[in-house]
Amino acid sequence: MTDVPTSNGRSISVDPRLHEYALAHSTQPDAVQRALIDATNRAAAEHAGMRISHDEGTFLTLLTQLSGARFAVEVGTFTGYSALCIARGLPDDRDGGRLLCCDVSEEWTSIGREHWEQAGVADRIEVRIAPAIETLRALPDEPVIDLAFIDADKESYIAYWDELVPRMRPGGVLLVDNTLWHGRVTDADPDETTREITAFNDHAAADDRVDLVVLTLSDGVTMARRR
Ligand SMILES: C[S@@+](CC[C@H](N)C(=O)[O-])C[C@H]1O[C@@H](n2cnc3c(N)ncnc32)[C@H](O)[C@@H]1O
């Protein structure tokens, strides 16, 4: 990081009306996505806030398509909304694209499975029910991953990053959710989870194997490209 002020001092403050306007002028959820949002609200009501927002989901689909990713890894699947969005961006050709989902909950990911089937992408998705660190360590020690999305337990973000970065293909894209943590990352007296997120942000920003930007999309999304 640098002490030289590199910002041009400009930043849009997104008030609720402006945010609604941006959402209204973005791709809207289709029938399967609406059904999955409903199913998540019914089955996992008190945890439903863990689902990524629809605009972030659209961003995941676009980036998966734009990067031409064929093999993607997701850490933290819950009821499968982000997985649905990534899987939809994978190629549907003869060799097919593949998404490996890491989670510890059979119950939540099975809700995703029903909707992945409805969307016609279930055959691209494999779920491993195990601590994600074990699943990542069992992957080949080679740069085989085109796109990775981290959205699980915050205390393990650095460990997930350190397993994923060496396995990313040059030019591969890493995305990390919640990196602005409801704006708490600048708190003077941060709580434990906020400290985990800021430690991750410092770790990623100092990593010269990637170029990255922290986007103010949703709850903060770090987008990195493996050099
Ligand atoms: C924020 S949610 C993921 C939301 C999901 N990306 C979506 O869009 O709906 C976090 C998920 O991480 C999973 N999780 C928590 N600790 C984990 C661990 N050690 N290994 C694997 N998954 C874990 C939880 O079961 C939960 O489903």
The ligand as a Tripos MOL2 file, in Angstrom:
@<TRIPOS>MOLECULE
LIG
   27    29     1     0     0
SMALL
NO_CHARGES

@<TRIPOS>ATOM
      1 C1        -23.0300  -16.4060    3.6840 C.3       1 LIG1
      2 S1        -23.4930  -18.0560    3.4660 S.3       1 LIG1
      3 C2        -23.2360  -18.3090    1.7460 C.3       1 LIG1
      4 C3        -24.2820  -17.6300    0.9020 C.3       1 LIG1
      5 C4        -24.2940  -18.0640   -0.5350 C.3       1 LIG1
      6 N1        -23.0830  -17.6780   -1.2140 N.3       1 LIG1
      7 C5        -25.5180  -17.5130   -1.2420 C.2       1 LIG1
      8 O1        -25.3960  -16.6830   -2.1360 O.co2     1 LIG1
      9 O2        -26.6280  -17.8910   -0.8720 O.co2     1 LIG1
     10 C6        -22.1710  -18.9070    4.2390 C.3       1 LIG1
     11 C7        -22.1850  -20.4200    4.0680 C.3       1 LIG1
     12 O3        -20.9100  -20.8970    4.5150 O.3       1 LIG1
     13 C8        -21.0980  -22.1640    5.0790 C.3       1 LIG1
     14 N2        -19.9620  -22.4460    5.9540 N.ar      1 LIG1
     15 C9        -19.6890  -21.9160    7.1740 C.ar      1 LIG1
     16 N3        -18.5430  -22.4210    7.6530 N.ar      1 LIG1
     17 C10       -18.0690  -23.2790    6.7060 C.ar      1 LIG1
     18 C11       -16.9250  -24.1080    6.6180 C.ar      1 LIG1
     19 N4        -16.0050  -24.1560    7.5830 N.pl3     1 LIG1
     20 N5        -16.7640  -24.8580    5.5010 N.ar      1 LIG1
     21 C12       -17.6810  -24.8200    4.5040 C.ar      1 LIG1
     22 N6        -18.7780  -24.0590    4.5510 N.ar      1 LIG1
     23 C13       -18.9810  -23.2870    5.6350 C.ar      1 LIG1
     24 C14       -22.4370  -22.0680    5.8060 C.3       1 LIG1
     25 O4        -22.9930  -23.3560    5.9700 O.3       1 LIG1
     26 C15       -23.2460  -21.1640    4.8750 C.3       1 LIG1
     27 O5        -24.0580  -21.9300    4.0260 O.3       1 LIG1
@<TRIPOS>BOND
     1     1     2 1
     2     2     3 1
     3     2    10 1
     4     3     4 1
     5     4     5 1
     6     5     6 1
     7     5     7 1
     8     7     8 2
     9     7     9 1
    10    10    11 1
    11    11    12 1
    12    11    26 1
    13    12    13 1
    14    13    14 1
    15    13    24 1
    16    14    15 ar
    17    14    23 ar
    18    15    16 ar
    19    16    17 ar
    20    17    18 ar
    21    17    23 ar
    22    18    19 1
    23    18    20 ar
    24    20    21 ar
    25    21    22 ar
    26    22    23 ar
    27    24    25 1
    28    24    26 1
    29    26    27 1
@<TRIPOS>SUBSTRUCTURE
     1 LIG1         1 GROUP 0 **** ****
